[in-house]
Amino acid sequence: MSSPFHDPASVTIKNLESAFAGESMAHIKYRYFARLCRAMGDEATAKVFEDTAEQELLHAFGHADLLFPKANMTPQRALQFAIEGETYEYTEMYPSFRNAAVAEGHTAAVAEIDEQILESKEHAERFQAVLDKAAKRFAALAKVEERHAKNYQATLDRVAA
């Protein structure tokens, strides 16, 4: 399925992906800052961070709507995108991050990255299992529908004769 969306050469898509990442990161960062402020007893500032985080989330969803247009999406396609992303994380992204952390002696980062590698692999496997299960359901459903169609045709043939 060819589309201007997900074209790795498109500057617009790269920009939307960067904006999506930035808004998503701001959402989580502001939630984290709210948690810190609340732990320090500053409820008012925590609330400002949470309100802003919610706006950042809406911005991210706006970018996601452009990156993954509803008209082009199916559950299977969403699962495929998720599998690709998680596989990239545990096979390329996190291993390269780990190498840099080891070289710089950041042992806490190495431990965190090792955990993320394992979790990303588990996520990819979980998404793949859901995709595989769906494919089996659709295959079984197609066989049932084929049997029904043959039965209907046989009945029509008998009635027409």
C-alpha positions as CSV (number, residue, x, y, z in Angstrom):
1,M,0.0,0.0,0.0
2,S,1.8,3.1,-1.2
3,S,1.0,6.4,0.3
4,P,2.8,9.7,1.1
5,F,2.5,8.6,4.7
6,H,5.4,6.6,6.1
7,D,7.6,7.6,3.1
8,P,11.0,7.7,4.8
9,A,12.2,10.2,2.2
10,S,9.4,12.7,2.9
11,V,10.6,15.8,4.8
12,T,7.0,16.5,5.9
13,I,6.7,13.0,7.4
14,K,10.1,13.3,9.1
15,N,8.9,16.7,10.6
16,L,5.6,15.2,11.7
17,E,7.4,12.3,13.3
18,S,9.7,14.7,15.1
19,A,6.8,16.9,16.3
20,F,4.9,13.8,17.4
21,A,8.0,12.6,19.4
22,G,8.5,16.1,20.9
23,E,4.9,16.5,22.0
24,S,4.8,13.0,23.4
25,M,8.0,13.6,25.3
26,A,6.7,16.9,26.6
27,H,3.5,15.1,27.8
28,I,5.5,12.5,29.8
29,K,8.1,15.1,31.0
30,Y,5.3,17.4,32.3
31,R,3.6,14.5,34.0
32,Y,6.9,13.6,35.7
33,F,7.4,17.2,36.8
34,A,3.9,17.2,38.2
35,R,4.7,14.1,40.2
36,L,7.9,15.8,41.5
37,C,6.1,19.0,42.4
38,R,3.3,17.1,44.2
39,A,5.8,15.0,46.2
40,M,7.4,18.4,47.3
41,G,4.0,19.6,48.4
42,D,3.4,22.1,45.5
43,E,0.0,21.1,44.3
44,A,-0.6,24.3,42.3
45,T,2.4,23.8,40.2
46,A,1.7,20.1,39.8
47,K,-1.7,21.0,38.4
48,V,-0.2,23.5,35.9
49,F,2.1,20.8,34.7
50,E,-0.7,18.3,34.4
51,D,-3.0,20.7,32.5
52,T,-0.2,21.5,30.1
53,A,0.7,17.8,29.7
54,E,-2.9,17.1,28.6
55,Q,-2.6,19.8,25.9
56,E,0.7,18.3,24.7
57,L,-1.1,14.9,24.5
58,L,-3.7,16.5,22.3
59,H,-1.0,18.0,20.1
60,A,0.6,14.5,19.8
61,F,-2.7,13.0,18.8
62,G,-3.1,15.6,16.1
63,H,0.3,14.6,14.6
64,A,-0.6,10.9,14.9
65,D,-3.8,11.6,13.0
66,L,-1.6,12.8,10.1
67,L,1.0,10.1,10.4
68,F,-1.5,7.2,10.7
69,P,-4.7,8.4,8.9
70,K,-7.8,6.5,10.1
71,A,-8.8,5.8,6.5
72,N,-5.5,3.9,6.0
73,M,-5.4,2.0,9.3
74,T,-6.7,-1.4,10.3
75,P,-6.0,-3.3,13.5
76,Q,-3.6,-5.5,11.5
77,R,-1.7,-2.5,10.1
78,A,-1.5,-0.9,13.6
79,L,-0.1,-4.1,14.9
80,Q,2.5,-4.2,12.1
81,F,3.6,-0.6,12.8
82,A,3.9,-1.6,16.5
83,I,5.9,-4.7,15.8
84,E,8.2,-2.7,13.5
85,G,8.8,0.0,16.1
86,E,9.4,-2.4,19.0
87,T,11.7,-4.6,16.9
88,Y,13.7,-1.5,15.9
89,E,14.0,-0.6,19.6
90,Y,15.4,-3.9,20.8
91,T,17.5,-4.7,17.7
92,E,19.0,-1.3,16.8
93,M,18.1,1.7,18.9
94,Y,18.6,0.4,22.5
95,P,21.7,-1.7,21.6
96,S,23.4,1.4,20.2
97,F,22.4,3.5,23.2
98,R,23.7,0.7,25.4
99,N,27.1,0.7,23.7
100,A,27.4,4.5,24.3
101,A,26.4,4.2,27.9
102,V,29.0,1.4,28.5
103,A,31.7,3.5,26.8
104,E,30.8,6.4,29.0
105,G,30.6,4.3,32.2
106,H,26.9,5.1,32.9
107,T,26.0,1.9,34.7
108,A,22.5,3.0,35.7
109,A,21.7,3.8,32.1
110,V,23.1,0.4,31.0
111,A,20.8,-1.3,33.5
112,E,17.8,0.7,32.3
113,I,18.6,0.1,28.7
114,D,19.0,-3.6,29.3
115,E,15.5,-3.7,30.8
116,Q,14.1,-1.7,27.9
117,I,15.7,-4.2,25.4
118,L,13.9,-7.1,27.1
119,E,10.6,-5.2,27.4
120,S,10.7,-4.0,23.8
121,K,11.3,-7.6,22.6
122,E,8.4,-8.8,24.8
123,H,6.1,-6.1,23.4
124,A,7.0,-7.0,19.8
125,E,6.3,-10.7,20.6
126,R,3.0,-9.8,22.2
127,F,1.9,-7.7,19.2
128,Q,3.0,-10.5,16.9
129,A,1.0,-13.1,18.8
130,V,-2.1,-10.9,18.6
131,L,-1.5,-10.5,14.8
132,D,-1.0,-14.2,14.4
133,K,-4.1,-15.0,16.4
134,A,-6.1,-12.6,14.3
135,A,-4.8,-14.1,11.1
136,K,-5.9,-17.6,12.3
137,R,-9.4,-16.2,13.2
138,F,-9.8,-14.6,9.8
139,A,-8.6,-17.8,8.0
140,A,-11.1,-19.9,10.0
141,L,-13.9,-17.4,9.3
142,A,-13.1,-17.5,5.6
143,K,-13.4,-21.3,5.7
144,V,-16.8,-21.1,7.4
145,E,-18.0,-18.4,5.0
146,E,-16.8,-20.6,2.1
147,R,-18.8,-23.6,3.4
148,H,-21.9,-21.4,3.8
149,A,-21.5,-20.0,0.3
150,K,-21.3,-23.6,-1.1
151,N,-24.4,-24.6,0.9
152,Y,-26.3,-21.6,-0.3
153,Q,-25.2,-22.3,-3.9
154,A,-26.3,-25.9,-3.6
155,T,-29.7,-24.9,-2.3
156,L,-30.1,-22.3,-5.1
157,D,-29.1,-25.0,-7.7
158,R,-31.7,-27.4,-6.2
159,V,-34.4,-24.8,-6.2
160,A,-33.6,-23.6,-9.7
161,A,-33.7,-27.2,-11.1
